[in-house]
Amino acid sequence: MSEERKTQNYHYCRNLVRQHAEDLYLGAQFAPADKVTGLIANYAFAVEVHRIPDSVSEPPLGAIRQQWWRDALQELVDGKTPRAHPVVEALQLLHTQNARAGELYKNWLKAIDAIDDYLEVREFQSVSDILQSADKLMRDVTRNAFLILDEAELVEVDILSSYIRLVAISFILQQLFSQKLSDGNGQVDSFSARLERCSHDLKGELLSTLVAEHTQLTSTLAKPATSLMPALVPTTLSSLYLRKLRHGKVQEIQGTPLISLRKRMKLFYSILKGVI
């Protein structure tokens, strides 16, 4: 693959993540130069997969797209020429360079399976349902982010679960403040659409739970390994989102340059201090 093609693929992935998962994009900018491309490719894959249910008109079409990604990943493992898709080609480069490529592959497959629940319309039944769904969507994306940032780092299971919950809380809050991943032409479901349909009471209970869990986790977790900070630092923005939500100022955080500057400053401070 030519250097020009690699650059084009990176720009595609970067723009995709910046548009649909800005906080993850901002966090990735603090990764070492040789890790940024792989981290962005991993997040671009997540965006592509997460928006499948909201971009198809019926479940079978979503299942077809899921299988397309499974087949594309299998071809990477088999050493075949990658499909002519910027994200697939970026994943192929990452897969060949990472010492734990087998784990990356398995986690990507699990990430595809994680959207099964959204290929049919249903409602969130409880706060626990919302949290578990967010955990499931972000679990394997986060695991791969850790593998990309530090191939040698082994995170204890209980600590990993806490990290994933922090990422899930951050993901939920981003969905509350951002537009849906697609243009809304699809007729199946998505996390953000399902969240929008929650009752006022359920959203109020969710906010209280997010505040309590975020406070508990950030006060008890030890400082993470420095190498993992680019994947975890976006979770520090949760306090900014929660503060706005508590004051009913959702609109103030949507797409304004001031908020983007505040985000960057908060992330920089967290990286400097090594805290989340």
C-alpha positions as CSV (number, residue, x, y, z in Angstrom):
1,M,0.0,0.0,0.0
2,S,1.4,3.4,-1.0
3,E,2.1,6.1,1.6
4,E,-0.4,8.3,-0.2
5,R,-3.1,5.6,0.2
6,K,-2.2,5.2,3.9
7,T,-2.6,9.0,4.3
8,Q,-5.9,9.1,2.5
9,N,-7.2,6.2,4.7
10,Y,-6.1,8.0,7.9
11,H,-7.8,11.2,6.9
12,Y,-11.0,9.3,6.2
13,C,-10.9,7.6,9.6
14,R,-9.9,10.8,11.4
15,N,-12.7,12.8,9.9
16,L,-15.2,10.0,10.6
17,V,-14.2,9.8,14.3
18,R,-14.0,13.6,14.7
19,Q,-17.5,14.0,13.3
20,H,-19.2,11.1,15.2
21,A,-17.1,10.6,18.3
22,E,-15.3,13.9,19.0
23,D,-14.2,13.0,22.5
24,L,-12.5,9.8,21.4
25,Y,-10.8,11.8,18.6
26,L,-9.5,14.4,21.0
27,G,-8.2,11.8,23.4
28,A,-6.4,10.0,20.6
29,Q,-4.4,13.2,19.8
30,F,-2.5,12.7,23.1
31,A,-1.3,9.2,22.0
32,P,2.3,8.7,20.9
33,A,2.8,9.5,17.2
34,D,3.2,5.8,16.3
35,K,-0.1,4.9,18.0
36,V,-2.4,7.6,16.8
37,T,-3.2,6.0,13.4
38,G,-4.1,2.6,14.9
39,L,-6.2,4.2,17.6
40,I,-8.1,6.3,15.1
41,A,-8.6,3.2,12.9
42,N,-10.1,1.3,15.8
43,Y,-12.5,4.1,16.7
44,A,-13.5,4.5,13.0
45,F,-14.3,0.8,12.9
46,A,-16.5,1.3,16.0
47,V,-18.3,4.2,14.4
48,E,-19.0,2.3,11.2
49,V,-20.4,-0.7,13.1
50,H,-22.4,1.4,15.6
51,R,-24.3,3.2,12.9
52,I,-25.4,0.1,11.0
53,P,-28.8,-0.3,12.8
54,D,-29.7,3.4,12.2
55,S,-28.7,3.4,8.5
56,V,-30.8,0.4,7.3
57,S,-34.5,0.1,6.7
58,E,-34.9,-3.4,8.0
59,P,-33.0,-5.9,10.2
60,P,-31.9,-8.3,7.5
61,L,-30.1,-5.5,5.8
62,G,-28.3,-4.8,9.0
63,A,-27.3,-8.4,9.4
64,I,-25.9,-8.3,5.8
65,R,-23.7,-5.4,6.7
66,Q,-22.5,-7.1,9.9
67,Q,-21.5,-10.1,7.9
68,W,-19.7,-7.9,5.4
69,W,-17.5,-6.7,8.2
70,R,-17.0,-10.2,9.6
71,D,-15.8,-11.4,6.2
72,A,-13.6,-8.3,5.7
73,L,-11.9,-9.1,9.1
74,Q,-11.5,-12.8,8.3
75,E,-9.8,-11.8,5.0
76,L,-7.3,-9.7,7.0
77,V,-6.5,-12.7,9.3
78,D,-6.1,-14.9,6.2
79,G,-3.6,-12.5,4.7
80,K,-5.7,-11.6,1.7
81,T,-5.7,-8.3,0.0
82,P,-8.0,-6.0,2.1
83,R,-11.2,-4.8,0.7
84,A,-11.1,-1.3,-0.9
85,H,-12.5,0.5,2.1
86,P,-10.5,3.1,4.0
87,V,-11.3,1.6,7.4
88,V,-10.7,-2.0,6.4
89,E,-7.3,-1.0,4.9
90,A,-6.4,0.9,8.0
91,L,-7.3,-2.1,10.2
92,Q,-5.2,-4.3,7.9
93,L,-2.2,-2.1,8.6
94,L,-2.9,-2.2,12.3
95,H,-3.4,-5.9,12.4
96,T,-0.1,-6.7,10.7
97,Q,1.9,-4.4,13.1
98,N,0.4,-5.3,16.5
99,A,1.9,-8.2,18.4
100,R,-1.5,-9.1,19.9
101,A,-3.3,-9.1,16.5
102,G,-5.3,-12.2,17.4
103,E,-6.9,-10.4,20.4
104,L,-7.7,-7.4,18.3
105,Y,-9.5,-9.6,15.7
106,K,-11.5,-11.4,18.4
107,N,-12.6,-8.1,20.0
108,W,-13.6,-6.6,16.7
109,L,-15.8,-9.6,16.0
110,K,-17.4,-9.1,19.5
111,A,-18.0,-5.4,18.7
112,I,-19.9,-6.4,15.6
113,D,-22.0,-8.9,17.6
114,A,-22.7,-6.1,20.2
115,I,-25.1,-4.3,17.9
116,D,-27.4,-7.4,17.4
117,D,-29.8,-5.9,20.0
118,Y,-30.3,-2.8,17.9
119,L,-31.5,-4.6,14.8
120,E,-35.0,-4.6,16.3
121,V,-36.9,-1.8,17.9
122,R,-37.3,-2.0,21.6
123,E,-37.2,0.4,24.6
124,F,-34.8,0.6,27.5
125,Q,-36.5,-0.9,30.5
126,S,-34.3,0.5,33.3
127,V,-31.2,2.4,34.1
128,S,-29.4,-0.9,34.5
129,D,-30.5,-1.8,30.9
130,I,-29.0,1.4,29.6
131,L,-25.7,1.0,31.4
132,Q,-25.3,-2.7,30.4
133,S,-26.1,-1.8,26.8
134,A,-23.4,1.0,26.8
135,D,-20.9,-1.4,28.5
136,K,-21.5,-3.9,25.7
137,L,-21.1,-1.4,22.9
138,M,-17.9,0.1,24.3
139,R,-16.3,-2.9,26.0
140,D,-14.3,-4.4,23.1
141,V,-13.6,-1.1,21.5
142,T,-11.9,0.0,24.7
143,R,-10.0,-3.3,25.1
144,N,-8.6,-2.9,21.7
145,A,-7.6,0.7,22.4
146,F,-5.6,-0.6,25.3
147,L,-3.9,-3.2,23.2
148,I,-3.0,-0.6,20.6
149,L,-1.6,1.8,23.1
150,D,0.4,-0.7,25.1
151,E,0.8,-4.3,23.8
152,A,2.5,-5.4,27.0
153,E,0.0,-3.8,29.5
154,L,-2.2,-6.3,31.3
155,V,-5.1,-4.7,33.2
156,E,-6.7,-6.7,36.0
157,V,-10.2,-7.9,35.3
158,D,-11.9,-5.9,38.0
159,I,-10.0,-2.7,37.1
160,L,-10.8,-3.2,33.4
161,S,-14.5,-3.5,34.2
162,S,-14.3,-0.2,36.1
163,Y,-12.5,1.5,33.2
164,I,-15.1,0.1,30.7
165,R,-17.9,1.5,32.9
166,L,-16.3,4.9,32.9
167,V,-16.1,4.8,29.1
168,A,-19.7,3.6,29.0
169,I,-20.8,6.6,31.2
170,S,-18.9,8.9,28.9
171,F,-20.5,7.3,25.8
172,I,-24.0,7.7,27.3
173,L,-23.4,11.4,28.0
174,Q,-22.0,12.0,24.5
175,Q,-25.2,10.5,23.1
176,L,-27.3,12.8,25.2
177,F,-25.5,15.8,23.9
178,S,-24.9,14.8,20.2
179,Q,-26.9,14.1,17.1
180,K,-27.5,10.5,16.0
181,L,-24.7,8.8,14.2
182,S,-26.6,8.7,10.9
183,D,-28.9,11.0,9.0
184,G,-31.9,9.2,10.5
185,N,-33.1,7.7,7.2
186,G,-32.9,4.2,8.7
187,Q,-35.9,2.6,10.3
188,V,-34.3,0.2,12.7
189,D,-32.9,1.3,16.1
190,S,-29.8,2.8,17.7
191,F,-28.6,3.6,21.2
192,S,-29.1,7.3,20.8
193,A,-32.6,6.9,19.3
194,R,-33.6,4.5,22.1
195,L,-32.2,6.9,24.6
196,E,-34.2,9.8,23.1
197,R,-37.4,7.7,23.6
198,C,-36.8,7.2,27.3
199,S,-39.4,8.7,29.6
200,H,-38.6,11.9,31.6
201,D,-38.5,9.9,34.8
202,L,-36.2,7.3,33.5
203,K,-33.8,10.0,32.2
204,G,-33.9,11.7,35.6
205,E,-33.0,8.4,37.3
206,L,-30.3,7.8,34.8
207,L,-28.7,11.2,35.5
208,S,-28.7,10.5,39.2
209,T,-27.1,7.1,38.7
210,L,-24.4,8.5,36.3
211,V,-23.5,11.1,38.8
212,A,-23.2,8.6,41.6
213,E,-21.2,6.0,39.6
214,H,-18.9,8.5,38.1
215,T,-18.1,10.0,41.5
216,Q,-17.5,6.6,43.0
217,L,-15.3,5.4,40.2
218,T,-13.2,8.5,39.9
219,S,-12.6,8.7,43.6
220,T,-11.6,5.0,44.1
221,L,-9.6,4.1,41.0
222,A,-5.9,4.5,41.2
223,K,-4.0,6.4,38.5
224,P,-4.0,4.4,35.3
225,A,-0.9,3.5,33.4
226,T,0.4,6.5,31.5
227,S,0.4,4.5,28.3
228,L,-3.4,4.0,28.6
229,M,-4.3,7.6,29.3
230,P,-5.3,8.6,25.7
231,A,-8.0,5.9,25.7
232,L,-9.3,6.9,29.2
233,V,-8.8,10.7,29.2
234,P,-12.1,11.4,27.3
235,T,-13.9,10.1,30.4
236,T,-12.7,13.2,32.3
237,L,-15.2,15.2,30.2
238,S,-18.1,13.4,31.9
239,S,-17.9,15.9,34.7
240,L,-18.4,18.7,32.2
241,Y,-21.4,17.0,30.7
242,L,-23.0,16.2,34.0
243,R,-22.6,19.7,35.3
244,K,-24.5,21.0,32.2
245,L,-27.2,18.4,32.5
246,R,-27.8,19.1,36.2
247,H,-28.4,22.8,35.2
248,G,-30.5,21.9,32.2
249,K,-28.1,23.5,29.7
250,V,-27.9,20.7,27.2
251,Q,-27.9,23.1,24.2
252,E,-24.9,25.0,25.5
253,I,-22.6,22.1,24.8
254,Q,-23.6,21.2,21.3
255,G,-21.1,22.2,18.7
256,T,-19.8,25.5,20.1
257,P,-16.2,26.5,19.7
258,L,-16.0,27.5,23.4
259,I,-17.0,24.0,24.6
260,S,-14.4,22.5,22.2
261,L,-11.7,24.7,23.7
262,R,-12.8,23.8,27.2
263,K,-12.7,20.1,26.3
264,R,-9.1,20.4,25.0
265,M,-8.0,22.3,28.1
266,K,-9.6,19.7,30.5
267,L,-8.0,16.9,28.5
268,F,-4.6,18.5,28.6
269,Y,-4.8,19.1,32.3
270,S,-5.8,15.4,32.9
271,I,-2.9,14.2,30.8
272,L,-0.5,16.5,32.6
273,K,-1.7,15.2,36.0
274,G,-2.1,11.6,34.9
275,V,-5.6,11.4,36.4
276,I,-9.1,10.6,35.1
